[in-house]
Amino acid sequence: MSDGAVPTLPHGPKGMGGTPIALRNDCPQPGGSSFLEMWGQLRPIGRHRASGGYRRFAWTDADAECRAWFEAQARGRGLAYEVDRNGNQWAWLGDPARGDAVVTGSHLDSVPDGGAFDGPLGVVSAFAALDELLRRDVRFAKPLGIVNFGDEEGARFGLACVGSRLTAGALTVEQAHRLTDADGITLPQAMEAAGYDPGSLGADPGRLDRIGAFVELHVEQGRALDLSGDRVGIASAIWPHGRWRFDFRGEANHAGTTRLADRRDPMPAYAETVLAARREAELAGAVATFGKIAVEPNGVNAIPSLVRGWLDSRATDQERLDAVVGGVERAAREYAAAHGVDLNVERESFTPVVEFDHALRDELARILGSDTDLKVPVLGTGAGHDAGILSGRVPTAMLFVRNPTGVSHSPAEFATEDDCVAGVLALADVLEGLACT
């Protein structure tokens, strides 16, 4: 995004049929001024100078700066601010104890060298949408909440959506205590070092009982909106997805003196498995990625004793996902046997298909479009989100903002200023429709 003025939007984003979405635009820079100011404040935090990407990992100094920014935004607006037992941050307008609060927000952490928009766009847009509603002088009939869920990306401890999983009871205290980073630091140790009490970790049903509806805005992680020419879309479902760890164990030896025939080298078996994952995904119309690897002893002149690779796979339905992962594992075992190495496969995380609440999704479409026909694109996604984790406990929905390149989890991730402002206005309209009289 440039630092120039936000252009006035003569119309709202257009739906698939070319009909404008009914966004409020009676302000010269609707929703834009506070958005740009906040975006400018947040943008430098955790940015790596060499890569241009972000390294905002859970319970690090960069994470602490992001949390301080969130608290300042909440307190600066006179909102009630709190941190829950799992380290998630909340800002409240009105009394959430009523049990019908409308909540929006996302996360502020990043993947290694990630982009600026994944997560932070939803949090910044939440505060900007509140500013827009206050500018409209609306009357709130329900409490309004803004949330920053902790450790959504799982970059440090290897598990995504830790904050929301703990809150929803999808991650037990015992499982959370076993999470460690690459340096062997456990999650509780990291939280304690950052000044938080890990002794209170665990399910938080009382907090979820406060929420009547949760709407998460997120940059699209794909090009569907760019291809359809729309600025804003509504999520229909999150594909089933998971992470599997493949451990290929062989025998360390000298790279220069050990004959090929005498080797128990796990690397060729791993390499062939990576190619098998690509083939299986293509056959099933799914996606599969080996994006992380650990090698021991990791020496240039040493045959590895262990190659550990993590498979991320996602598909439109469970049957396709099972076919991909099953095919990859069968191929890996064949390759391991051929090279005389042992193989262990462990599923580290899994999320079944998430169908967002149909009534809430249709209400978003009605607010942004018409009562009789969906004018806003409804998109499925292969990316996981906190909204998906919460969907089993509270009605959830998602809005997507156009990403013209489709690139995500990369410094090249992008959204234009006018599309970001369109997202703010769409979110403001949704919040007004759900929480205001």
FENBEL-V34102 format. One record per residue. N is the residue number from 1. RES is the residue in one small letter. SS is DSSP state (A for helix, B for strand, O for the rest). Layout:
BEGIN
n={N	N}
res={RES	RES}
ss={SS	SS}
END
This chain:
BEGIN
n={1	2	3	4	5	6	7	8	9	10	11	12	13	14	15	16	17	18	19	20	21	22	23	24	25	26	27	28	29	30	31	32	33	34	35	36	37	38	39	40	41	42	43	44	45	46	47	48	49	50	51	52	53	54	55	56	57	58	59	60	61	62	63	64	65	66	67	68	69	70	71	72	73	74	75	76	77	78	79	80	81	82	83	84	85	86	87	88	89	90	91	92	93	94	95	96	97	98	99	100	101	102	103	104	105	106	107	108	109	110	111	112	113	114	115	116	117	118	119	120	121	122	123	124	125	126	127	128	129	130	131	132	133	134	135	136	137	138	139	140	141	142	143	144	145	146	147	148	149	150	151	152	153	154	155	156	157	158	159	160	161	162	163	164	165	166	167	168	169	170	171	172	173	174	175	176	177	178	179	180	181	182	183	184	185	186	187	188	189	190	191	192	193	194	195	196	197	198	199	200	201	202	203	204	205	206	207	208	209	210	211	212	213	214	215	216	217	218	219	220	221	222	223	224	225	226	227	228	229	230	231	232	233	234	235	236	237	238	239	240	241	242	243	244	245	246	247	248	249	250	251	252	253	254	255	256	257	258	259	260	261	262	263	264	265	266	267	268	269	270	271	272	273	274	275	276	277	278	279	280	281	282	283	284	285	286	287	288	289	290	291	292	293	294	295	296	297	298	299	300	301	302	303	304	305	306	307	308	309	310	311	312	313	314	315	316	317	318	319	320	321	322	323	324	325	326	327	328	329	330	331	332	333	334	335	336	337	338	339	340	341	342	343	344	345	346	347	348	349	350	351	352	353	354	355	356	357	358	359	360	361	362	363	364	365	366	367	368	369	370	371	372	373	374	375	376	377	378	379	380	381	382	383	384	385	386	387	388	389	390	391	392	393	394	395	396	397	398	399	400	401	402	403	404	405	406	407	408	409	410	411	412	413	414	415	416	417	418	419	420	421	422	423	424	425	426	427	428	429	430	431	432	433	434	435	436	437}
res={m	s	d	g	a	v	p	t	l	p	h	g	p	k	g	m	g	g	t	p	i	a	l	r	n	d	c	p	q	p	g	g	s	s	f	l	e	m	w	g	q	l	r	p	i	g	r	h	r	a	s	g	g	y	r	r	f	a	w	t	d	a	d	a	e	c	r	a	w	f	e	a	q	a	r	g	r	g	l	a	y	e	v	d	r	n	g	n	q	w	a	w	l	g	d	p	a	r	g	d	a	v	v	t	g	s	h	l	d	s	v	p	d	g	g	a	f	d	g	p	l	g	v	v	s	a	f	a	a	l	d	e	l	l	r	r	d	v	r	f	a	k	p	l	g	i	v	n	f	g	d	e	e	g	a	r	f	g	l	a	c	v	g	s	r	l	t	a	g	a	l	t	v	e	q	a	h	r	l	t	d	a	d	g	i	t	l	p	q	a	m	e	a	a	g	y	d	p	g	s	l	g	a	d	p	g	r	l	d	r	i	g	a	f	v	e	l	h	v	e	q	g	r	a	l	d	l	s	g	d	r	v	g	i	a	s	a	i	w	p	h	g	r	w	r	f	d	f	r	g	e	a	n	h	a	g	t	t	r	l	a	d	r	r	d	p	m	p	a	y	a	e	t	v	l	a	a	r	r	e	a	e	l	a	g	a	v	a	t	f	g	k	i	a	v	e	p	n	g	v	n	a	i	p	s	l	v	r	g	w	l	d	s	r	a	t	d	q	e	r	l	d	a	v	v	g	g	v	e	r	a	a	r	e	y	a	a	a	h	g	v	d	l	n	v	e	r	e	s	f	t	p	v	v	e	f	d	h	a	l	r	d	e	l	a	r	i	l	g	s	d	t	d	l	k	v	p	v	l	g	t	g	a	g	h	d	a	g	i	l	s	g	r	v	p	t	a	m	l	f	v	r	n	p	t	g	v	s	h	s	p	a	e	f	a	t	e	d	d	c	v	a	g	v	l	a	l	a	d	v	l	e	g	l	a	c	t}
ss={O	O	O	O	O	O	O	O	O	O	O	O	O	B	O	O	O	O	O	B	O	O	O	O	O	O	O	O	O	O	O	A	A	A	A	A	A	A	A	A	A	A	A	O	O	O	B	O	O	O	O	O	O	B	O	O	O	O	O	O	A	A	A	A	A	A	A	A	A	A	A	A	A	A	A	A	O	O	O	B	B	B	B	O	O	O	O	O	B	B	B	B	B	O	O	A	A	A	O	O	B	B	B	B	B	B	B	O	O	O	O	O	O	B	O	O	O	O	O	A	A	A	A	A	A	A	A	A	A	A	A	A	A	A	A	A	O	O	O	B	O	O	O	B	B	B	B	B	B	O	O	O	O	O	O	O	O	O	O	O	O	A	A	A	A	A	A	A	O	O	O	O	A	A	A	A	A	A	O	B	O	O	O	O	O	B	A	A	A	A	A	A	A	O	O	O	O	A	A	A	O	O	O	O	A	A	A	A	O	O	B	B	B	B	B	B	B	B	B	O	O	O	O	A	A	A	A	A	O	O	O	B	B	B	B	B	B	B	O	B	B	B	B	B	B	B	B	B	B	O	O	O	B	B	O	O	O	O	O	A	A	A	O	O	O	A	A	A	A	A	A	A	A	A	A	A	A	A	A	A	A	A	A	A	O	O	B	B	B	B	B	B	B	B	B	B	O	O	O	O	O	B	B	O	O	B	B	B	B	B	B	B	B	B	B	O	O	A	A	A	A	A	A	A	A	A	A	A	A	A	A	A	A	A	A	A	A	A	O	O	O	B	B	B	B	B	B	B	B	B	B	O	O	B	B	O	O	A	A	A	A	A	A	A	A	A	A	A	O	O	O	O	O	O	O	O	B	B	B	B	B	O	O	O	O	A	A	A	A	A	O	O	O	O	O	B	B	B	B	B	B	O	O	O	O	O	O	O	O	O	O	O	O	O	O	O	A	A	A	A	A	A	A	A	A	A	A	A	A	A	A	A	A	A	A	B	O}
END
